[in-house]
């Protein structure tokens, strides 16, 4: 973690949380779909702080799971933990994107199968 990831009170910032969630999602998508890039946009994202994450808490772990799969979008639940304590939770809606048309595109059968294999019926996310 960088010094700039923490605010004046020594807590992990919202910006740092969003970056960690985004990096984890991107890595998970590329590995799971065996792609060098996955074209999608974050249509919405919500962040809830649950517990302070301080610099001395050690490494952080980001976990995610799929909540729902739509026609062109997927809802992801994420959590950020330090020392086995959940510090932040996020819900993000990703929309698969057609770069040529500059518009949403349908989720393919292969993508749907992968997303559904990571689905959870609970609010808890699982490690990727």
N, C-alpha and C positions, 0 to 999 in steps of 0.2 A: 504494500500500500504506500501511496505517496503522502507527503505532508499535506498537500493541497486537497486530499480526500477527506480531511477532517476540518470541522468548523472551529470557531473561537472557543467553544466549550469542550473541544476535544472529541466530538462525536462524528461518526461517519456521516457524510452529507448525502442528501437525496441524489445529487448529481452522480456521486460515486456509486450509489446503489444502482441507479439506472444503467450506468456504464457496465457494471458487473453483470447485471441481468442480461443486457444486450449481448455482451461478449459470450456468455454462457449459451444463450439461445442460438446465436450464429454458429458457434462451434457444434452444438448439438444437431442443428439442422443440416449442416454440411456433412457431418459424419453419418448421421442417420439416413440421409438421402444419397450418400456417396456422391456429393456434388462439390465443385470448387466454389460455387456461389449459389445462393438461393434468393431469387428475386421476390421479396415481400416487403410490405410496409407495415409499420406499427400504427394501426388505426387509432388505438387508445391504449393507455397504460395508467394503472393506479398503483400507488405506493402507500403502504401502511407501515409506520414504525411501531415495533412491538417492544423492543428493548434497545438500550444504548449499545452501540458497537464502538469501543474505545481502541486507541492504537495498541495498547498493551494486551488486547484480547487474543492476539496471535492470528493465525491464518483464518480466513473466512471460507465458507463452503456455500456454493449456490446450487440449489436443487430445483428441478422443474418437473411438471407433468402437464398433460393435455386435459383440459376440462371438457371442451366440446369442439366438434368439428362441423363446420357448415359447408355451404357450397363453394365458397371462395375464401373462407376465413377459418381460423383456428384460435380458440381461447386457451391461453397458457396460464398456469398458476406457478408462482416461483417463491422460493424462500431463500433468505441469506442468513447464515448462522455463523456464530463465532463461539468457540469452546462449547459446542453442542447446544447453544442457546439460540433460538430463532430471534433475530434482531429486526428483520424486515420481511414483509410479504408483498408480492406484486401480482396483479392480474393484467395480462396484456392480450390484446386482440391483434393478430397478424392477418393481413390480407395478402394472398398470393397475387403476384403482379405480372402483367404482360407489359414488358418494357417497350415493345414496338407500338402497341395500341395506347399505352399510358393509361391502363385501366385494369381493374381486377380481372382475374382469370379463374376458371374452375379448378378445384383441386383434382389432381389426377388420381386414378385408382391406386397407384403405388404410394403416392403421398398420403392418401386417406388411410391405407393399411398401416403405414408407419405411424401416423398420428394416433390412430385408434389403438395401436399396440402400446402407446405411452399414456393412455387415458387412465384417469383416476375418478372414482365416484366420490372421493372425499376432497376436502380443502387441503389436505396434506400433499405436499409434493415429494417426489422421490428423487434421489441423486441420479444425475446423468452420467 
